């Protein structure tokens, strides 16, 4: 039987390697933007999605509504991930918790 955690760990390690190689100059990464008022440039670290895109990848992450209720986490998630996946907000136990209950997509709608 295959360990389901192992492929996810390999994916995360691979993503970290891509990010590190991007920071090392393998890809062309946008690293500066004009400062407000046109007074030169302000350097910023590229977002993970920018590093991935420069290396031909799409970087995303999964989240749940309870995680996005933290404003700091929501800002970080919005800045770093280009694509979003729901964790458990569209699973059957959320969408239709009992056989008689109506379909409820409100949790997934909050993420979308």
FENVENRA-V279408 format. One line per field, one symbol per residue. ss: DSSP state (@ for helix, = for strand, . for the rest). phi: phi as a letter, one per 40 degrees, with the letter a starting at -180 (. if undefined). burial: + if it has 24 or more other ideal C-beta (glycine too) atoms within 12 Angstrom, else -. A space follows every 10 residues. Layout:
ss=???
phi=???
burial=???
//
This chain:
ss=...@@@@@@@ @@@@@@@@@@ @@@....... .===.@@@.. ===....@@@ @@@@.....= ===.@@@@.. @@@@@@@@@@ ..====.... .@@@@..... .....@@@@@ @.
phi=.ccccdcccc cccccccccc cccchcbcbc bbbccdggch bbcbcccdcc ccccbgbbba ababdccccc dccccccccb bcbbbccbcb cdcccacbdc cccbcccccc cc
burial=---------- ----+--++- -+------+- ---------- -----+++++ +++++---+- +-+++-++-- ------+--+ +--+-+--++ ---+------ ------+--- +-
//
